[in-house]
């Protein structure tokens, strides 16, 4: 995310993060420790 104006490049990563964290936190076999979200 070095170029904040390159929205089309980093948006797919940002939009996939929520479902990925949710699926990892629901499955105990993944040994997911946790996640934090920072919004400015």
Helices and strands as residue ranges (DSSP letters): H 7-26, G 28-30
